[in-house]
Amino acid sequence: MPIIAESEWGKWHDIWDDFDKLLQARAGLRVLVFEFHEGSTPADWHFVLSKRAREFQPSSTDDAWLFACWNVDGFQFRFGLLD
């Protein structure tokens, strides 16, 4: 598939469920759209999600991800390859 996406406006455990679906999918670009939670920073969620993706056994360094996080200032985006 060229692209696959999931979105979740919920607590972290709900976001993890959708993120895990993306981990198992094979696509040129994987997109996760989610809500920012108080007590965490964009650097926190980007680090945690990227780390979890790298640790997933079938992941490869050319997997492309787009994280779109909604907060009070609007969307914050992080794009990258797993390197």
C-alpha positions as CSV (number, residue, x, y, z in Angstrom):
1,M,0.0,0.0,0.0
2,P,1.3,3.5,-0.7
3,I,-0.1,5.0,2.6
4,I,-2.0,3.9,5.7
5,A,-3.4,6.1,8.5
6,E,-4.9,5.9,11.9
7,S,-6.3,8.6,14.1
8,E,-7.2,8.6,17.8
9,W,-8.5,11.3,20.1
10,G,-8.1,9.4,23.4
11,K,-5.8,8.4,26.2
12,W,-2.3,6.9,25.6
13,H,-3.5,3.3,25.8
14,D,-6.0,4.1,22.9
15,I,-3.3,5.7,20.9
16,W,-1.0,2.7,21.5
17,D,-3.7,0.4,20.1
18,D,-3.9,2.3,16.8
19,F,-0.2,2.7,16.6
20,D,0.3,-1.0,16.9
21,K,-2.0,-1.5,13.9
22,L,0.3,0.8,11.9
23,L,3.3,-1.1,13.1
24,Q,1.9,-4.3,11.6
25,A,1.0,-2.8,8.3
26,R,3.3,-2.5,5.3
27,A,3.0,0.8,3.5
28,G,5.2,3.4,1.9
29,L,4.1,6.0,4.5
30,R,2.4,5.4,7.8
31,V,0.4,8.3,9.4
32,L,-0.7,8.6,13.0
33,V,-3.0,11.6,13.9
34,F,-3.6,12.0,17.6
35,E,-4.4,14.4,20.4
36,F,-1.7,16.0,22.5
37,H,-2.0,15.2,26.2
38,E,-1.1,17.5,29.1
39,G,2.1,16.5,30.9
40,S,4.0,15.5,27.8
41,T,5.9,17.4,25.2
42,P,6.2,16.9,21.4
43,A,9.7,15.7,22.0
44,D,8.3,13.1,24.5
45,W,5.7,11.5,22.1
46,H,8.0,11.7,19.1
47,F,10.8,9.9,21.0
48,V,8.5,7.2,22.5
49,L,6.6,6.5,19.2
50,S,9.8,6.3,17.2
51,K,11.5,4.1,19.7
52,R,8.6,1.7,19.8
53,A,8.6,1.6,16.0
54,R,12.3,0.8,15.8
55,E,12.0,-2.0,18.4
56,F,9.2,-3.7,16.4
57,Q,10.8,-6.8,14.8
58,P,9.6,-6.3,11.2
59,S,10.5,-2.6,11.1
60,S,13.2,-1.4,8.7
61,T,15.3,1.8,8.4
62,D,13.4,2.9,5.3
63,D,10.0,2.9,7.1
64,A,8.5,6.4,6.7
65,W,6.3,7.9,9.4
66,L,4.3,11.0,9.8
67,F,3.1,11.9,13.3
68,A,0.4,14.6,13.4
69,C,-0.3,15.8,16.9
70,W,-3.2,18.1,17.8
71,N,-2.7,20.5,20.7
72,V,-4.1,23.9,21.8
73,D,-1.8,25.7,19.1
74,G,-3.0,23.5,16.3
75,F,-1.2,20.6,14.6
76,Q,2.4,19.8,15.2
77,F,4.0,17.5,12.6
78,R,7.0,15.2,12.8
79,F,8.1,13.2,9.7
80,G,11.0,10.8,9.5
81,L,12.5,7.5,8.6
82,L,13.5,5.0,11.2
83,D,17.2,5.4,11.3
